[in-house]
Amino acid sequence: MTKPMGLARLLLFTSALVAPSIAWAQATTSDTAGAPATGTTAETQDPAAQQEEPAPDVSVPGEIVVTGRRTNVTRDMPQVVSVLSSADIARTGEGDIAGALSRVTGLSVVGNGYVYVRGLGDRYSLALLNGSPLPSPEPLKRVVPLDIFPTNVISSSLVQKSYSANYPGEFGGGVINLTTNSLPKESFLTASGGVGANLVTTGHFGYVYAGGGQDWSGYDDGTRDLPPALAAYFASGDRLSSGTVDDQAIAGQLVNANNSLLQRQKRIGPNWSATLTGGTKYDVGDVSLGLIATAGYSSKWTTRDTIQQNSLTSDLSALENDFERVSTDNRVIVNGLLGLGVEFGDNKLRWTTLGVHDTIKRARLSLGQRHGTDTDFMQQDTAWYERQLIDTQFVGEFKLSPDWSLDLRGSYANTKRDAPDEFTYEYVRTNAAADPYGAYFVNRLNNGNGGDATVSYSKLNENLWSGGADLTWKLDPNLSLAVGYAYLNTDRTSSRRDFQFTAPSTLPGGVAMLRPDLLLGTAIINYYNIALIETNEGNPAFGATLDNHAAYFRENWQITPELSLDAGIRYETARETVTPIQVYNTAGSSTAATNLDNDYWLPSATLTWQFQPSMQVRVSGSKTLARPQFRELIYQFYFDPETNRQYRGNPLLQDSELLNLEARYEWYIALEQRFTIAGFYKRIDKPIETFITGDAFITSYANAPKANLYGAEVELSKKWPLFGERSLIAIANYTFTKSKLKVDAADRVAVYAISSTLATDFFKDGSPLTGQSDHLVNFQLGMEDKGSLSQQTLILSYASKRVTSRGLANSGQPDVYEYPGFNLDFVVRQGVKVAGQQLDLKLEARNLTNRKYKETQSNGKNTVIYNRYNPGATINFSLSTTF
């Protein structure tokens, strides 16, 4: 296999808002429902409760929690929660919220910011912003990738692992609720900047292409606008296959040096970021007005030298594909937040708007073999993935009387994903003595037999409207009732147009040796009659909708000073549809449509027994559901550049139903010190799992018959005083999870366009759920001085192997496993004064053990490397100051 420098030499060839804000904000008395044992003798005897820091700003649907005093949020919430305050997030030193969440018990981060709760996939993890749902800019995911949220815009992050009726019914492993920054306590302006280096990428060679003049900003300057002939073709509704379209006119405008000429850059530059955040508050009589705003920019470079293989044989004895791929990504994130607030008496009005623009510019060169032959295949890819999220939210919190409160909320969110000019070129070197061009790479443009050239244009647009109301009535100091209604409407359109260049057999070998921008220049296209074919005229575009109504009833009863019950029931009705969109004047015959119309009763209950002032036991049970994601339903090809895999949906998927049980012991030892241990069990009917099919190794989805999941988790947080205000802090947590698919010989599955209905042809009995690690470990050891900003934290994490893909369907192949392994980080924050100005210095060292990313498929004798690369260690330095 040719190594990166060899690939570099080969390149010379081609280049000759705030939601129903909980009553954290409501000034309630100490006997408010929803805080077990609050105001009781047991609590007043607990000195730790009196010493805790004020509760962090958390915003969740229809919650009632004590504020206006020092409180232990994790203990006093009626459900099982973990809360990262702004101080906790700062201690991790992470630049995005996904990284900070990876430190929470039972959470792991997969890929680009997808947070898994207790090892379950992203479909079982619900993400909310200020209590309101978010759409995802990723075609393959239901939830938004959380690494697009910089920590500077997040005030707190709450993870709730036991279900309560005030949350949406799509609740599997847990819910992650992000709360954005609220009103400032006083006027401020904070400026920060950072610079970093990756030891594999920064200062080393990588691949780039020109693109547009403003690519550094993450915004296209019009370079990637549809060429006139292609735009006219899309607008016409004609089919290329009809023979009435001038395909050469379209083909002649697609390829140029800016979008197709890959170049070697000797040294990739550093990563850097800058953020400006400010806020102010005005008091006008009894009314307080506040404004907070933030804007940020970051640019990050990543080069990966990846080995990717796969096999068609059941024993993995022969490789179908064996490639080395070197890719360089430039990821640019621009974000902003604007929050306005009004407070009068116990009432609040808040409006929050958040915008995130996330772009990846990719250049990649690959070299490998197929079918076990000596023929070399060289592939060149250039791509631009532009994602955008705009979310605006309004909430009104009203204290109608001492016993009645009302929260009203509404939000609108829009996500877009635009991926124009996804070019792939493949050149072939036969290495055959009988071939006069056997020693050279040529592209004969003949459907992959002797070279290939394709381009794709994909777009996604999703609008999400949501609203709701929560009314709470405190009957007496020990009992409160709440009712609520929520509405959600999601509307997505997704299109992908795929084209292939084809040349006649008379194309001269000398011409076929030209680099892409010359090979597919207008003159050669016209002279040699190179044609353009649209390869997916059957299902190029889909529309998808989800219309969801829900109502709930919830009670919180302090039965005795030691015993409390939080119980409720939620009724949800939802209609989810996916239908092909007619883009041609002549309608197609596609039957790839989905129409799910279901309703559910979803009960939940948590019983808490505080048998000692600092100890309590919780027992909880609930029923929830998981709906198929839009992308899993759409019968349309999608290429994931991250994994180099092709996906296609299954319109015949059904909802999954879950039974959740948990028991937990909690000991709150002292200030910032606690010990918890818990056991949990889940039964999932019709879990949605992936499988691989066909010579092209296409990943698709099906409902496995059943799955059981059980496990335990333990957490210990300990603090030792050293000297002055300096302390030693140790935080450790471990989660064990075991899951098994239940597949019998008589079980059936439904997969669109596949004749087999035997579940055993797709899934193996006893296999773990996709994405689930048996073991998750997080350990933090650090020193902290609260008198002056001074933190030094060593962070160790471990995740055991987890299934990322099933073996080839009906072949007996083993599953594909990822091996996350150990990761070691070190973060230092230090406050210093320079010329009277307080500065916050931060140094981050990530992946100090140089952990490799690895996915393999093995039967113990033969091993296939599905995906392996070295992400490298990263060093970042940042500086911030507040005026």
PyMOL commands that set and color helices and strands:
alter all, ss='L'
color gray80, all
select helices_A, chain A and resi 4-15+41-44+47-51+73-76+86-92+97-101+122-124+146-148+151-153+215-217+228-236+240-242+247-251+257-260+509-512+516-519+522-527+630-633+759-761
alter helices_A, ss='H'
color red, helices_A
select strands_A, chain A and resi 81-84+107-110+114-117+125-129+132-133+154-160+174-180+188-198+206-208+263-265+271-284+287-310+321-344+347-370+376-399+404-429+452-476+479-502+531-534+541-558+563-580+594-612+615-626+638-640+645-647+656-670+673-685+688-693+698-703+706-723+726-742+775-785+790-799+802-805+816-818+821-834+837-846+853-858+863-869+874-882
alter strands_A, ss='S'
color yellow, strands_A
deselect
rebuild
show_as cartoon
